[in-house]
């Protein structure tokens, strides 16, 4: 086998490997939606649990100069 054929087969194998890996890489839109929903749930739970403390803290701030 000559060097040119060998290099072409190697380049083809690398290209096919990269195309196969591309399907498995990265997060899908569904995964991002689940992540956003979990984060929103955490924020909602924190606001519910700490709502009174946050409200009293904000009420205690004097904004007049």
N, CA, C and O atoms as a GROMACS GRO file, in nm:
protein
  260
    1UNK      N    1   0.086  -0.118   0.000
    1UNK     CA    2   0.000   0.000   0.000
    1UNK      C    3   0.090   0.124   0.000
    1UNK      O    4   0.185   0.133   0.078
    2UNK      N    5   0.061   0.215  -0.086
    2UNK     CA    6   0.147   0.333  -0.091
    2UNK      C    7   0.106   0.434   0.015
    2UNK      O    8   0.001   0.422   0.078
    3UNK      N    9   0.188   0.532   0.034
    3UNK     CA   10   0.170   0.629   0.143
    3UNK      C   11   0.045   0.714   0.124
    3UNK      O   12  -0.020   0.752   0.221
    4UNK      N   13   0.010   0.746  -0.001
    4UNK     CA   14  -0.107   0.830  -0.026
    4UNK      C   15  -0.234   0.756   0.014
    4UNK      O   16  -0.322   0.814   0.079
    5UNK      N   17  -0.245   0.631  -0.024
    5UNK     CA   18  -0.362   0.552   0.012
    5UNK      C   19  -0.371   0.536   0.163
    5UNK      O   20  -0.480   0.544   0.221
    6UNK      N   21  -0.258   0.514   0.225
    6UNK     CA   22  -0.255   0.499   0.371
    6UNK      C   23  -0.302   0.627   0.440
    6UNK      O   24  -0.379   0.621   0.536
    7UNK      N   25  -0.256   0.741   0.393
    7UNK     CA   26  -0.297   0.870   0.451
    7UNK      C   27  -0.446   0.897   0.428
    7UNK      O   28  -0.514   0.948   0.517
    8UNK      N   29  -0.496   0.863   0.311
    8UNK     CA   30  -0.638   0.883   0.283
    8UNK      C   31  -0.725   0.796   0.374
    8UNK      O   32  -0.828   0.842   0.423
    9UNK      N   33  -0.685   0.672   0.395
    9UNK     CA   34  -0.761   0.584   0.484
    9UNK      C   35  -0.757   0.635   0.628
    9UNK      O   36  -0.857   0.627   0.699
   10UNK      N   37  -0.644   0.687   0.671
   10UNK     CA   38  -0.632   0.742   0.805
   10UNK      C   39  -0.721   0.866   0.820
   10UNK      O   40  -0.791   0.880   0.921
   11UNK      N   41  -0.719   0.954   0.722
   11UNK     CA   42  -0.804   1.073   0.727
   11UNK      C   43  -0.952   1.034   0.728
   11UNK      O   44  -1.031   1.095   0.800
   12UNK      N   45  -0.989   0.934   0.650
   12UNK     CA   46  -1.128   0.887   0.648
   12UNK      C   47  -1.168   0.831   0.784
   12UNK      O   48  -1.278   0.859   0.832
   13UNK      N   49  -1.082   0.752   0.845
   13UNK     CA   50  -1.112   0.694   0.976
   13UNK      C   51  -1.128   0.802   1.082
   13UNK      O   52  -1.217   0.794   1.166
   14UNK      N   53  -1.044   0.904   1.078
   14UNK     CA   54  -1.054   1.014   1.174
   14UNK      C   55  -1.184   1.090   1.152
   14UNK      O   56  -1.252   1.125   1.249
   15UNK      N   57  -1.219   1.117   1.027
   15UNK     CA   58  -1.342   1.190   0.997
   15UNK      C   59  -1.466   1.112   1.041
   15UNK      O   60  -1.557   1.170   1.100
   16UNK      N   61  -1.470   0.984   1.013
   16UNK     CA   62  -1.584   0.902   1.054
   16UNK      C   63  -1.593   0.897   1.206
   16UNK      O   64  -1.703   0.903   1.261
   17UNK      N   65  -1.480   0.886   1.274
   17UNK     CA   66  -1.480   0.885   1.420
   17UNK      C   67  -1.533   1.014   1.478
   17UNK      O   68  -1.607   1.012   1.577
   18UNK      N   69  -1.497   1.126   1.419
   18UNK     CA   70  -1.546   1.255   1.468
   18UNK      C   71  -1.695   1.271   1.444
   18UNK      O   72  -1.766   1.326   1.528
   19UNK      N   73  -1.743   1.224   1.331
   19UNK     CA   74  -1.887   1.234   1.303
   19UNK      C   75  -1.968   1.146   1.398
   19UNK      O   76  -2.078   1.184   1.439
   20UNK      N   77  -1.915   1.029   1.432
   20UNK     CA   78  -1.986   0.942   1.526
   20UNK      C   79  -1.986   1.002   1.666
   20UNK      O   80  -2.085   0.990   1.737
   21UNK      N   81  -1.877   1.066   1.706
   21UNK     CA   82  -1.868   1.128   1.838
   21UNK      C   83  -1.959   1.249   1.850
   21UNK      O   84  -2.007   1.281   1.959
   22UNK      N   85  -1.982   1.317   1.740
   22UNK     CA   86  -2.062   1.440   1.742
   22UNK      C   87  -2.204   1.413   1.792
   22UNK      O   88  -2.263   1.499   1.858
   23UNK      N   89  -2.259   1.297   1.761
   23UNK     CA   90  -2.394   1.265   1.804
   23UNK      C   91  -2.404   1.251   1.955
   23UNK      O   92  -2.511   1.272   2.012
   24UNK      N   93  -2.295   1.216   2.020
   24UNK     CA   94  -2.297   1.189   2.163
   24UNK      C   95  -2.254   1.310   2.247
   24UNK      O   96  -2.274   1.311   2.368
   25UNK      N   97  -2.198   1.410   2.184
   25UNK     CA   98  -2.147   1.525   2.258
   25UNK      C   99  -2.252   1.632   2.276
   25UNK      O  100  -2.344   1.646   2.196
   26UNK      N  101  -2.238   1.708   2.384
   26UNK     CA  102  -2.322   1.824   2.405
   26UNK      C  103  -2.457   1.790   2.466
   26UNK      O  104  -2.506   1.677   2.457
   27UNK      N  105  -2.514   1.890   2.526
   27UNK     CA  106  -2.644   1.874   2.590
   27UNK      C  107  -2.754   1.906   2.490
   27UNK      O  108  -2.740   1.997   2.408
   28UNK      N  109  -2.861   1.832   2.498
   28UNK     CA  110  -2.974   1.858   2.410
   28UNK      C  111  -3.063   1.967   2.472
   28UNK      O  112  -3.045   2.005   2.588
   29UNK      N  113  -3.158   2.014   2.395
   29UNK     CA  114  -3.249   2.117   2.443
   29UNK      C  115  -3.331   2.066   2.561
   29UNK      O  116  -3.364   2.143   2.652
   30UNK      N  117  -3.364   1.938   2.559
   30UNK     CA  118  -3.440   1.880   2.670
   30UNK      C  119  -3.362   1.886   2.800
   30UNK      O  120  -3.417   1.918   2.905
   31UNK      N  121  -3.233   1.856   2.793
   31UNK     CA  122  -3.150   1.862   2.913
   31UNK      C  123  -3.140   2.004   2.967
   31UNK      O  124  -3.142   2.025   3.088
   32UNK      N  125  -3.129   2.102   2.877
   32UNK     CA  126  -3.126   2.241   2.921
   32UNK      C  127  -3.259   2.282   2.985
   32UNK      O  128  -3.260   2.354   3.084
   33UNK      N  129  -3.370   2.235   2.928
   33UNK     CA  130  -3.502   2.267   2.985
   33UNK      C  131  -3.517   2.208   3.124
   33UNK      O  132  -3.572   2.272   3.214
   34UNK      N  133  -3.468   2.086   3.144
   34UNK     CA  134  -3.474   2.023   3.276
   34UNK      C  135  -3.389   2.101   3.375
   34UNK      O  136  -3.430   2.123   3.489
   35UNK      N  137  -3.271   2.144   3.332
   35UNK     CA  138  -3.181   2.221   3.418
   35UNK      C  139  -3.246   2.353   3.460
   35UNK      O  140  -3.239   2.391   3.577
   36UNK      N  141  -3.309   2.423   3.366
   36UNK     CA  142  -3.375   2.549   3.397
   36UNK      C  143  -3.492   2.526   3.492
   36UNK      O  144  -3.514   2.606   3.584
   37UNK      N  145  -3.567   2.418   3.472
   37UNK     CA  146  -3.681   2.388   3.560
   37UNK      C  147  -3.634   2.358   3.702
   37UNK      O  148  -3.697   2.402   3.798
   38UNK      N  149  -3.524   2.285   3.716
   38UNK     CA  150  -3.471   2.255   3.850
   38UNK      C  151  -3.423   2.383   3.918
   38UNK      O  152  -3.448   2.403   4.036
   39UNK      N  153  -3.355   2.468   3.842
   39UNK     CA  154  -3.307   2.594   3.901
   39UNK      C  155  -3.424   2.682   3.943
   39UNK      O  156  -3.418   2.746   4.048
   40UNK      N  157  -3.529   2.687   3.863
   40UNK     CA  158  -3.647   2.767   3.898
   40UNK      C  159  -3.713   2.711   4.023
   40UNK      O  160  -3.761   2.787   4.108
   41UNK      N  161  -3.717   2.580   4.036
   41UNK     CA  162  -3.772   2.517   4.156
   41UNK      C  163  -3.693   2.551   4.281
   41UNK      O  164  -3.750   2.575   4.387
   42UNK      N  165  -3.561   2.553   4.268
   42UNK     CA  166  -3.476   2.588   4.382
   42UNK      C  167  -3.498   2.733   4.423
   42UNK      O  168  -3.510   2.762   4.542
   43UNK      N  169  -3.504   2.823   4.326
   43UNK     CA  170  -3.528   2.965   4.356
   43UNK      C  171  -3.664   2.983   4.422
   43UNK      O  172  -3.677   3.058   4.518
   44UNK      N  173  -3.766   2.916   4.370
   44UNK     CA  174  -3.899   2.925   4.428
   44UNK      C  175  -3.901   2.874   4.572
   44UNK      O  176  -3.964   2.935   4.659
   45UNK      N  177  -3.834   2.763   4.597
   45UNK     CA  178  -3.828   2.709   4.733
   45UNK      C  179  -3.756   2.804   4.828
   45UNK      O  180  -3.799   2.824   4.942
   46UNK      N  181  -3.646   2.864   4.782
   46UNK     CA  182  -3.572   2.958   4.867
   46UNK      C  183  -3.654   3.083   4.897
   46UNK      O  184  -3.654   3.131   5.010
   47UNK      N  185  -3.724   3.134   4.797
   47UNK     CA  186  -3.807   3.253   4.820
   47UNK      C  187  -3.920   3.219   4.916
   47UNK      O  188  -3.956   3.301   5.002
   48UNK      N  189  -3.977   3.101   4.903
   48UNK     CA  190  -4.085   3.060   4.993
   48UNK      C  191  -4.034   3.047   5.136
   48UNK      O  192  -4.098   3.093   5.230
   49UNK      N  193  -3.918   2.984   5.152
   49UNK     CA  194  -3.864   2.962   5.286
   49UNK      C  195  -3.810   3.090   5.350
   49UNK      O  196  -3.825   3.110   5.471
   50UNK      N  197  -3.748   3.175   5.270
   50UNK     CA  198  -3.683   3.294   5.324
   50UNK      C  199  -3.760   3.422   5.294
   50UNK      O  200  -3.708   3.532   5.317
   51UNK      N  201  -3.882   3.411   5.244
   51UNK     CA  202  -3.959   3.529   5.203
   51UNK      C  203  -3.978   3.631   5.314
   51UNK      O  204  -3.962   3.750   5.291
   52UNK      N  205  -4.012   3.585   5.434
   52UNK     CA  206  -4.033   3.677   5.545
   52UNK      C  207  -3.906   3.751   5.584
   52UNK      O  208  -3.909   3.870   5.612
   53UNK      N  209  -3.795   3.679   5.586
   53UNK     CA  210  -3.668   3.743   5.622
   53UNK      C  211  -3.625   3.843   5.516
   53UNK      O  212  -3.574   3.950   5.548
   54UNK      N  213  -3.646   3.808   5.390
   54UNK     CA  214  -3.610   3.899   5.282
   54UNK      C  215  -3.697   4.025   5.288
   54UNK      O  216  -3.647   4.136   5.270
   55UNK      N  217  -3.826   4.007   5.314
   55UNK     CA  218  -3.918   4.120   5.322
   55UNK      C  219  -3.881   4.214   5.436
   55UNK      O  220  -3.879   4.336   5.419
   56UNK      N  221  -3.852   4.157   5.553
   56UNK     CA  222  -3.815   4.242   5.666
   56UNK      C  223  -3.680   4.309   5.645
   56UNK      O  224  -3.660   4.422   5.690
   57UNK      N  225  -3.590   4.243   5.577
   57UNK     CA  226  -3.460   4.304   5.547
   57UNK      C  227  -3.477   4.424   5.454
   57UNK      O  228  -3.417   4.529   5.476
   58UNK      N  229  -3.559   4.407   5.351
   58UNK     CA  230  -3.580   4.516   5.255
   58UNK      C  231  -3.656   4.630   5.321
   58UNK      O  232  -3.628   4.747   5.294
   59UNK      N  233  -3.751   4.598   5.408
   59UNK     CA  234  -3.827   4.703   5.478
   59UNK      C  235  -3.739   4.783   5.572
   59UNK      O  236  -3.765   4.901   5.596
   60UNK      N  237  -3.635   4.723   5.624
   60UNK     CA  238  -3.547   4.791   5.717
   60UNK      C  239  -3.445   4.881   5.651
   60UNK      O  240  -3.374   4.954   5.721
   61UNK      N  241  -3.435   4.879   5.520
   61UNK     CA  242  -3.337   4.962   5.449
   61UNK      C  243  -3.391   5.104   5.439
   61UNK      O  244  -3.504   5.126   5.394
   62UNK      N  245  -3.312   5.200   5.481
   62UNK     CA  246  -3.349   5.341   5.476
   62UNK      C  247  -3.288   5.401   5.350
   62UNK      O  248  -3.166   5.413   5.339
   63UNK      N  249  -3.373   5.438   5.254
   63UNK     CA  250  -3.322   5.490   5.128
   63UNK      C  251  -3.323   5.642   5.122
   63UNK      O  252  -3.282   5.699   5.020
   64UNK      N  253  -3.368   5.709   5.226
   64UNK     CA  254  -3.367   5.856   5.226
   64UNK      C  255  -3.228   5.904   5.268
   64UNK      O  256  -3.160   5.841   5.349
   65UNK      N  257  -3.189   6.014   5.212
   65UNK     CA  258  -3.056   6.068   5.246
   65UNK      C  259  -3.067   6.199   5.318
   65UNK      O  260  -2.965   6.258   5.354
   0.00000   0.00000   0.00000
